[in-house]
Amino acid sequence: MARILVVEDNQELAFGLTTTLEIEGHQVIVARSGPEAVERAAAAQPDLILLDVMLPGFDGFRVLRTLREAGSEACVLMLTAKGQQEDKVRGLRLGADDYVTKPFGAMELLARVEALLRRAHPARVQTHGAVQQEPDPDALVVRIGGTEIFPGRRLVRRHGQVVTLTPKAYDLLMALVAGGGAVISRRDLLRNVWRYDDDVTTRTVDLHVAELRRKLEDDSGNPEHILTVWKVGYRLER
């Protein structure tokens, strides 16, 4: 388990990042502005910082420069806008360890996080206390309407009743949760959930979405939570 600081002012994206990281067992702290990021980094001493470039107060570059000048050795993974090559170069020159371009998939983000933690701070990631307790599988609960998701047990309940989902339908549901309300294209879902299997088509995504709606929506024909974005993909409305 690692201690990770998420610096992101977009509430939905911050929630998605937090959920994704907590599912993997990490401890997550959130900051929503430049000054708050510096303050929380100093207090929490995180192993890794997910740092957005555009922030209220002052931007991610100033946060990064301030932390490095103060002697912080935390891994920093910059979140940059698509096509902003200069942001990537500037971040790396200021001391960022890596960057990921928005929009990104949950699996890509986790792969970057795990690689940085293994490479940079293998000793610090073990534990922040003298005794590391087993995590409570029910400690994290994601609620969407009348649905409760327990990622620690891959368990889903609807109005208190256990819902049986196929493994891919469950993975698809968690990919939508990790999106934090953002639109996720069919292409990204195929890449992050099915890993681009040769026999997968966009119809596969649609069929699994239909399964989720049938089991988790009050009216699958008029869904309130698992929404279609025409000609693009899907998003989760909490």
Rosetta silent file (secondary structure, phi, psi, omega in degrees, C-alpha in Angstrom):
SEQUENCE: MARILVVEDNQELAFGLTTTLEIEGHQVIVARSGPEAVERAAAAQPDLILLDVMLPGFDGFRVLRTLREAGSEACVLMLTAKGQQEDKVRGLRLGADDYVTKPFGAMELLARVEALLRRAHPARVQTHGAVQQEPDPDALVVRIGGTEIFPGRRLVRRHGQVVTLTPKAYDLLMALVAGGGAVISRRDLLRNVWRYDDDVTTRTVDLHVAELRRKLEDDSGNPEHILTVWKVGYRLER
SCORE:     score description
SCORE:     0.000 S_00000001
   1 L     0.000  138.285  177.943    0.000    0.000    0.000 S_00000001
   2 L  -119.964  158.679  174.461    1.214    3.497   -0.846 S_00000001
   3 E   -98.277  119.978 -172.719    0.144    6.937    0.303 S_00000001
   4 E  -123.778  131.886  175.427   -0.943    8.939   -2.740 S_00000001
   5 E  -100.910  120.529  176.685   -1.873   12.610   -3.025 S_00000001
   6 E   -99.304  118.600  179.877   -4.344   13.381   -5.820 S_00000001
   7 E  -111.198  100.032 -173.974   -4.207   17.045   -6.855 S_00000001
   8 L  -155.832  124.567 -177.402   -7.215   17.680   -9.091 S_00000001
   9 L   -86.220  -14.963  175.713   -9.834   20.434   -8.941 S_00000001
  10 L   -77.086  114.217 -171.900  -12.407   18.568  -11.051 S_00000001
  11 H   -61.975  -42.806 -178.340  -14.584   16.899   -8.425 S_00000001
  12 H   -66.444  -43.162  178.981  -15.787   14.032  -10.620 S_00000001
  13 H   -66.733  -40.538  177.809  -12.303   13.190  -11.885 S_00000001
  14 H   -60.493  -40.640  178.125  -10.874   13.421   -8.359 S_00000001
  15 H   -64.421  -44.085  179.215  -13.544   10.997   -7.170 S_00000001
  16 H   -61.845  -43.236  178.014  -12.791    8.586  -10.011 S_00000001
  17 H   -63.502  -43.962 -179.662   -9.054    8.676   -9.338 S_00000001
  18 H   -61.191  -46.435 -179.869   -9.599    8.193   -5.611 S_00000001
  19 H   -61.026  -46.478 -179.470  -11.908    5.226   -6.154 S_00000001
  20 H   -59.356  -44.143 -177.499   -9.534    3.574   -8.615 S_00000001
  21 H   -72.846  -38.345  179.292   -6.545    3.919   -6.284 S_00000001
  22 H   -68.005  -33.469  175.724   -8.419    2.860   -3.141 S_00000001
  23 H   -59.343  -34.150  178.938   -9.650   -0.268   -4.911 S_00000001
  24 L   -82.008    1.060  175.492   -5.964   -1.167   -5.355 S_00000001
  25 L    95.065    5.877 -178.693   -5.416   -0.729   -1.608 S_00000001
  26 L   -84.078  153.798  172.570   -3.719    2.670   -1.607 S_00000001
  27 E   -90.688  127.525 -172.692   -4.356    5.442    0.917 S_00000001
  28 E  -119.218  133.521  171.809   -5.527    8.550   -0.935 S_00000001
  29 E  -117.760  142.088 -177.144   -5.479   12.228    0.068 S_00000001
  30 E  -117.302  136.568  171.133   -7.107   14.834   -2.198 S_00000001
  31 E  -127.544  143.466 -173.345   -6.159   18.474   -2.770 S_00000001
  32 L  -116.154    7.993  178.099   -8.134   20.776   -5.059 S_00000001
  33 L  -151.605  166.195  178.653   -5.821   23.789   -5.437 S_00000001
  34 H   -60.379  -52.811  179.355   -2.142   24.648   -5.698 S_00000001
  35 H   -59.938  -39.540  179.529   -1.765   26.003   -2.148 S_00000001
  36 H   -65.968  -35.449  179.159   -3.718   23.092   -0.680 S_00000001
  37 H   -62.802  -45.064  179.362   -1.500   20.639   -2.578 S_00000001
  38 H   -62.951  -43.186 -179.325    1.673   22.108   -1.091 S_00000001
  39 H   -63.304  -46.994 -176.940    0.170   22.076    2.396 S_00000001
  40 H   -72.292  -32.870  176.506   -1.076   18.498    2.204 S_00000001
  41 H   -64.653  -40.656  179.242    2.113   17.197    0.627 S_00000001
  42 H   -65.954  -38.205 -176.748    4.141   18.685    3.495 S_00000001
  43 H   -78.422  -40.042 -172.084    1.805   17.205    6.112 S_00000001
  44 H   -92.063  -22.185 -177.236    1.196   13.745    4.609 S_00000001
  45 L    50.885   61.139 -175.753    4.607   13.050    3.005 S_00000001
  46 L   -69.229  157.184  174.020    3.040   10.967    0.184 S_00000001
  47 L   -76.068  -32.500 -175.683    4.880    8.310   -1.769 S_00000001
  48 E  -146.931  145.944  178.818    3.383    9.543   -5.023 S_00000001
  49 E  -124.289  124.116  169.297    1.550   12.656   -6.239 S_00000001
  50 E   -91.645  113.383 -167.107   -0.895   12.737   -9.146 S_00000001
  51 E  -121.637  111.588  175.480   -0.597   16.382  -10.150 S_00000001
  52 E   -73.921  150.434  179.739   -2.885   18.180  -12.584 S_00000001
  53 L   -76.910  -47.617 -175.624   -1.386   21.129  -14.452 S_00000001
  54 L   -89.418  113.115 -176.659   -4.392   23.478  -14.339 S_00000001
  55 L  -139.207  152.572  171.693   -5.292   24.320  -10.725 S_00000001
  56 L   -69.914  157.404  178.307   -6.863   27.195   -8.777 S_00000001
  57 L    87.388  -76.243  167.826   -4.508   29.338   -6.709 S_00000001
  58 L  -153.616  159.038 -167.620   -1.420   28.483   -8.708 S_00000001
  59 L   -77.843  175.585 -177.191   -0.710   25.826  -11.293 S_00000001
  60 H   -64.355  -29.073  178.573    0.831   22.385  -11.042 S_00000001
  61 H   -65.103  -41.424  178.395    4.210   23.585  -12.252 S_00000001
  62 H   -67.981  -37.885  175.525    4.523   25.937   -9.292 S_00000001
  63 H   -58.418  -48.624 -177.639    3.388   23.140   -6.966 S_00000001
  64 H   -62.570  -46.482 -179.887    6.060   20.855   -8.379 S_00000001
  65 H   -61.753  -42.142  179.794    8.800   23.481   -8.187 S_00000001
  66 H   -62.348  -43.689 -178.412    7.845   24.369   -4.607 S_00000001
  67 H   -67.081  -43.273 -179.576    7.890   20.739   -3.499 S_00000001
  68 H   -66.674  -38.887  178.236   11.216   19.955   -5.139 S_00000001
  69 H   -66.010  -27.976  178.164   12.806   23.088   -3.686 S_00000001
  70 L   -83.032   -2.381  176.457   11.568   21.980   -0.255 S_00000001
  71 L    94.675   10.236  179.351   13.329   18.630   -0.710 S_00000001
  72 L   -65.188  132.836  177.823   10.321   16.425   -1.496 S_00000001
  73 L  -109.287   12.657 -179.680   11.342   13.117   -3.061 S_00000001
  74 L   -62.489  143.138  171.620    7.786   11.930   -3.774 S_00000001
  75 E   -63.428  141.094  178.481    7.157   10.465   -7.216 S_00000001
  76 E  -125.857  121.458  176.231    5.181   12.942   -9.328 S_00000001
  77 E  -110.397  110.092 -177.509    2.927   11.836  -12.168 S_00000001
  78 E   -79.547  141.037  174.389    1.712   14.877  -14.108 S_00000001
  79 E  -104.771  109.136 -173.661   -1.779   14.947  -15.640 S_00000001
  80 E  -113.936  157.498  178.718   -1.473   16.921  -18.877 S_00000001
  81 L   -77.008  151.778 -179.395   -3.924   17.997  -21.567 S_00000001
  82 L   -61.449  130.149  175.344   -3.949   16.232  -24.912 S_00000001
  83 L    85.646   -3.625 -178.962   -1.524   17.764  -27.380 S_00000001
  84 L   -90.295   73.769 -176.632    0.234   20.019  -24.875 S_00000001
  85 H   -60.720  -35.295 -178.104    3.773   18.793  -25.562 S_00000001
  86 H   -65.801  -31.519  176.952    5.295   21.846  -23.882 S_00000001
  87 H   -64.293  -40.602 -179.066    3.527   20.958  -20.611 S_00000001
  88 H   -64.776  -46.722 -179.451    5.113   17.520  -20.640 S_00000001
  89 H   -63.018  -45.579 -179.071    8.604   18.859  -21.297 S_00000001
  90 H   -62.514  -42.619  179.623    8.279   21.594  -18.684 S_00000001
  91 H   -61.865  -44.156  179.671    7.003   19.153  -16.061 S_00000001
  92 H   -64.714  -37.935  179.542    9.862   16.711  -16.632 S_00000001
  93 H   -68.023  -29.141  179.393   12.425   19.528  -16.424 S_00000001
  94 H   -82.709   -7.992  176.242   10.967   20.669  -13.099 S_00000001
  95 L   118.897    9.890  174.543   11.319   17.200  -11.633 S_00000001
  96 L   -68.371  148.876 -179.259    8.227   15.197  -12.626 S_00000001
  97 L   -90.461  -28.357 -178.473    8.857   11.470  -12.939 S_00000001
  98 E  -166.045  172.381  176.398    6.275   10.741  -15.634 S_00000001
  99 E  -143.889  156.946  173.602    3.132   12.113  -17.217 S_00000001
 100 E  -134.091  140.193 -174.409   -0.172   10.793  -18.531 S_00000001
 101 E   -95.808  131.279  175.336   -2.318   12.598  -21.081 S_00000001
 102 L   -75.725  142.349   -4.986   -6.018   13.257  -20.522 S_00000001
 103 L   -80.087  148.479 -179.601   -8.259   11.464  -21.230 S_00000001
 104 L  -129.957  157.800  178.390   -6.651    8.304  -19.895 S_00000001
 105 L   -90.027  157.398 -178.823   -7.928    4.871  -18.928 S_00000001
 106 H   -60.849  -40.368 -177.364   -7.870    3.446  -15.413 S_00000001
 107 H   -67.156  -38.809  177.468   -5.585    0.579  -16.408 S_00000001
 108 H   -63.293  -44.653 -179.825   -3.040    2.918  -18.009 S_00000001
 109 H   -60.579  -46.974 -178.357   -3.009    5.119  -14.919 S_00000001
 110 H   -63.291  -37.678  178.819   -2.542    2.179  -12.549 S_00000001
 111 H   -63.304  -41.913  178.632    0.281    0.783  -14.670 S_00000001
 112 H   -65.831  -42.419  179.970    2.119    4.140  -14.520 S_00000001
 113 H   -62.105  -48.708 -178.192    1.534    4.433  -10.771 S_00000001
 114 H   -63.249  -39.578  179.684    2.767    0.922  -10.036 S_00000001
 115 H   -64.161  -42.715  179.432    5.847    1.354  -12.210 S_00000001
 116 H   -65.432  -42.223 -178.993    6.798    4.594  -10.467 S_00000001
 117 H   -65.538  -39.996  178.741    6.291    3.155   -6.998 S_00000001
 118 H   -65.919  -40.792 -173.351    8.394    0.090   -7.770 S_00000001
 119 H   -77.745  -39.102 -168.092   11.182    2.114   -9.321 S_00000001
 120 H   -95.643  -43.506 -174.241   11.413    5.095   -7.032 S_00000001
 121 L  -135.104   58.656 -176.799   10.438    4.213   -3.490 S_00000001
 122 L   -60.517  -32.876 -178.072   10.260    0.431   -3.022 S_00000001
 123 L   -75.522  -39.570 -175.366   11.076    0.635    0.691 S_00000001
 124 L   -72.663  -21.728 -175.716    8.617    3.410    1.550 S_00000001
 125 L   -76.564  -14.619 -175.303    5.693    1.701   -0.159 S_00000001
 126 L   -59.043  -57.053 -178.892    5.717   -1.230    2.256 S_00000001
 127 L  -168.533  151.926  176.732    3.885    0.453    5.135 S_00000001
 128 L  -101.011    3.984  179.650    3.660    3.745    6.985 S_00000001
 129 L  -131.488  174.346 -179.184    3.171    2.086   10.364 S_00000001
 130 L   -71.104  -33.082 -178.934    4.859   -0.532   12.513 S_00000001
 131 L  -126.843  127.281  178.636    2.137   -3.092   11.809 S_00000001
 132 L   -98.510  114.663 -177.730    0.273   -3.364    8.509 S_00000001
 133 L   -85.918  156.237  175.472   -3.227   -4.678    9.086 S_00000001
 134 L   -66.247  132.778 -179.878   -5.289   -6.598    6.580 S_00000001
 135 L   -67.503  145.164  177.020   -7.609   -4.173    4.757 S_00000001
 136 L   -77.074  118.377 -176.987  -11.322   -4.475    5.490 S_00000001
 137 L   -63.877  -18.107  179.559  -12.941   -5.664    2.216 S_00000001
 138 L  -101.777    7.912 -176.367  -16.104   -3.726    3.102 S_00000001
 139 L   -67.820  -34.724  179.387  -14.312   -0.496    4.043 S_00000001
 140 L  -104.419  121.544  177.821  -14.842    1.004    0.576 S_00000001
 141 L  -127.030  127.760  175.755  -18.400    1.126   -0.714 S_00000001
 142 E  -103.726  122.918 -177.687  -19.396    2.823   -3.965 S_00000001
 143 E  -111.716  129.862  177.509  -23.081    3.818   -4.035 S_00000001
 144 E  -133.229  101.409 -174.972  -24.997    4.550   -7.224 S_00000001
 145 L    60.580 -126.650  178.801  -28.685    5.055   -6.593 S_00000001
 146 L   -88.389    8.781 -177.674  -29.933    1.862   -4.967 S_00000001
 147 E  -101.248  136.545  173.790  -26.780   -0.042   -5.935 S_00000001
 148 E  -119.059  131.383  178.475  -23.862   -0.716   -3.591 S_00000001
 149 E  -115.987  128.877  178.325  -20.504   -1.938   -4.913 S_00000001
 150 E  -112.852   90.057 -174.705  -17.936   -3.534   -2.603 S_00000001
 151 H   -59.473  -32.041 -179.219  -14.703   -3.583   -4.671 S_00000001
 152 H   -62.429  -22.750  179.003  -12.778   -5.477   -1.992 S_00000001
 153 H  -119.873    4.908 -174.918  -15.051   -8.484   -2.566 S_00000001
 154 L    51.263   43.243 -176.179  -16.174   -7.789   -6.151 S_00000001
 155 E  -112.137  137.495  177.528  -19.677   -7.783   -4.690 S_00000001
 156 E  -126.432  133.171  175.846  -22.667   -5.822   -5.990 S_00000001
 157 E  -124.091  143.133  176.730  -25.965   -5.357   -4.184 S_00000001
 158 E  -123.455  114.711 -175.299  -29.163   -3.788   -5.460 S_00000001
 159 L    51.286   41.045  176.386  -31.618   -2.683   -2.757 S_00000001
 160 L    86.274   -9.499 -178.975  -29.844   -5.053   -0.375 S_00000001
 161 E  -100.305  137.494  179.886  -29.971   -8.076   -2.699 S_00000001
 162 E   -65.959  133.324  177.697  -26.820   -9.579   -4.200 S_00000001
 163 L  -107.598  127.593  179.173  -26.579   -9.023   -7.968 S_00000001
 164 L   -91.817  119.974  178.174  -24.734  -11.617  -10.031 S_00000001
 165 L  -118.868  148.182  171.880  -22.655  -10.086  -12.811 S_00000001
 166 L   -66.582  156.381 -179.048  -20.358  -11.719  -15.329 S_00000001
 167 H   -54.755  -42.570 -178.692  -16.670  -10.877  -14.715 S_00000001
 168 H   -70.766  -35.139  176.820  -16.503   -8.559  -17.723 S_00000001
 169 H   -63.842  -39.810  177.654  -19.747   -6.809  -16.796 S_00000001
 170 H   -65.160  -44.908  179.513  -18.307   -6.144  -13.338 S_00000001
 171 H   -61.945  -38.218  177.167  -15.029   -4.865  -14.832 S_00000001
 172 H   -63.933  -42.888  178.159  -17.020   -2.631  -17.167 S_00000001
 173 H   -59.320  -44.282 -179.188  -19.006   -1.260  -14.224 S_00000001
 174 H   -69.452  -30.995  175.553  -15.807   -0.429  -12.343 S_00000001
 175 H   -65.497  -38.483  177.044  -14.324    1.234  -15.442 S_00000001
 176 H   -68.243  -39.748  176.808  -17.387    3.486  -15.566 S_00000001
 177 H   -61.044  -45.479 -178.327  -17.074    4.189  -11.836 S_00000001
 178 H   -64.578  -23.058  178.514  -13.408    5.077  -12.259 S_00000001
 179 L   -69.384  -15.373  175.374  -14.388    7.512  -14.999 S_00000001
 180 L    62.336   27.619  179.581  -15.969    9.707  -12.336 S_00000001
 181 L    96.856   -8.717  178.394  -18.870   10.750  -14.570 S_00000001
 182 L   -75.394  155.877  176.988  -16.740   11.528  -17.623 S_00000001
 183 L   -73.238  132.026  178.062  -17.669   10.123  -21.026 S_00000001
 184 E  -117.553  123.570 -177.176  -15.711    6.968  -21.857 S_00000001
 185 E   -72.111  158.725  175.521  -15.562    5.956  -25.496 S_00000001
 186 H   -59.703  -38.511  179.459  -16.217    2.422  -26.685 S_00000001
 187 H   -60.569  -44.614  179.410  -12.617    2.296  -27.909 S_00000001
 188 H   -66.609  -38.145  177.582  -11.278    3.127  -24.436 S_00000001
 189 H   -64.613  -40.619  177.307  -13.583    0.571  -22.820 S_00000001
 190 H   -62.242  -39.969 -178.451  -12.369   -2.082  -25.258 S_00000001
 191 H   -71.237  -42.477 -171.977   -8.763   -1.213  -24.458 S_00000001
 192 H   -87.595  -26.850 -178.718   -9.110   -0.996  -20.677 S_00000001
 193 H  -100.191  -45.526 -176.968  -11.630   -3.772  -19.979 S_00000001
 194 L  -100.126   -6.689  179.343  -11.097   -6.268  -22.802 S_00000001
 195 L    57.544   34.882  175.011   -7.477   -5.389  -23.644 S_00000001
 196 L    56.537   44.649  173.635   -8.300   -5.273  -27.389 S_00000001
 197 L   -57.904  144.897 -175.130   -8.947   -8.974  -27.895 S_00000001
 198 L   -61.510  -29.571 -174.936   -9.084   -9.752  -31.605 S_00000001
 199 L   -93.795    7.999 -177.833  -12.638  -11.074  -31.430 S_00000001
 200 L   -89.473  135.645  175.257  -14.056   -8.083  -29.545 S_00000001
 201 L  -124.621  168.507  178.793  -16.373   -5.659  -31.332 S_00000001
 202 H   -62.204  -25.300  177.831  -18.200   -2.562  -30.157 S_00000001
 203 H   -62.479  -29.959  177.392  -21.341   -4.713  -29.992 S_00000001
 204 H   -61.359  -44.397  177.964  -19.665   -6.559  -27.115 S_00000001
 205 H   -61.042  -46.095 -177.823  -19.555   -3.340  -25.090 S_00000001
 206 H   -61.668  -39.743 -179.736  -23.198   -2.593  -25.875 S_00000001
 207 H   -65.594  -39.951  179.081  -24.314   -6.074  -24.813 S_00000001
 208 H   -71.342  -34.605  174.336  -22.525   -5.786  -21.481 S_00000001
 209 H   -63.135  -41.287  178.027  -23.976   -2.324  -20.905 S_00000001
 210 H   -60.399  -38.892  177.442  -27.415   -3.813  -21.556 S_00000001
 211 H   -63.093  -44.617  179.350  -26.704   -6.458  -18.892 S_00000001
 212 H   -61.875  -43.272 -179.754  -25.723   -3.797  -16.366 S_00000001
 213 H   -64.597  -41.583 -178.670  -28.840   -1.763  -17.106 S_00000001
 214 H   -61.487  -34.105 -174.703  -31.096   -4.791  -16.852 S_00000001
 215 H   -98.056  -19.826 -172.690  -29.733   -5.663  -13.415 S_00000001
 216 H  -118.580  -11.099  179.922  -28.959   -2.247  -11.912 S_00000001
 217 L  -102.137  148.538  174.509  -31.516    0.198  -13.329 S_00000001
 218 L   -65.629  -38.557  178.304  -35.141    0.551  -12.243 S_00000001
 219 L  -133.597  102.842 -175.306  -36.118    0.865  -15.908 S_00000001
 220 L   -63.971  -23.729  178.370  -33.492   -0.515  -18.285 S_00000001
 221 L   -77.908  -20.738  177.537  -35.217    1.199  -21.218 S_00000001
 222 L  -132.661   70.509 -173.727  -34.873    4.608  -19.561 S_00000001
 223 L   -65.340  145.541  177.376  -31.657    4.367  -17.533 S_00000001
 224 L  -102.587  -19.959 -171.654  -30.862    6.997  -14.904 S_00000001
 225 L  -119.310  -45.270 -178.915  -27.250    6.040  -14.170 S_00000001
 226 E   -96.953   96.486 -167.595  -25.603    4.151  -17.053 S_00000001
 227 E  -105.956  143.956  175.546  -26.080    6.675  -19.839 S_00000001
 228 E   -88.972  133.792  170.778  -25.342    6.544  -23.560 S_00000001
 229 E  -107.429  108.217 -168.588  -23.512    9.436  -25.172 S_00000001
 230 L   -52.653  129.623  178.635  -24.584    9.176  -28.784 S_00000001
 231 L    66.020    8.289 -179.782  -21.836    8.171  -31.222 S_00000001
 232 L  -121.711  -66.072 -176.290  -19.206    8.342  -28.456 S_00000001
 233 E   174.706 -131.832 -173.942  -19.663    5.871  -25.600 S_00000001
 234 E  -139.303  159.356  172.621  -21.031    5.799  -22.080 S_00000001
 235 E  -146.031  159.861 -179.164  -20.830    7.627  -18.788 S_00000001
 236 E  -105.265  123.405  176.229  -21.991    6.962  -15.238 S_00000001
 237 L  -101.902  112.998 -175.636  -24.390    9.427  -13.608 S_00000001
 238 L   -80.467    0.000    0.000  -24.192    9.019   -9.845 S_00000001
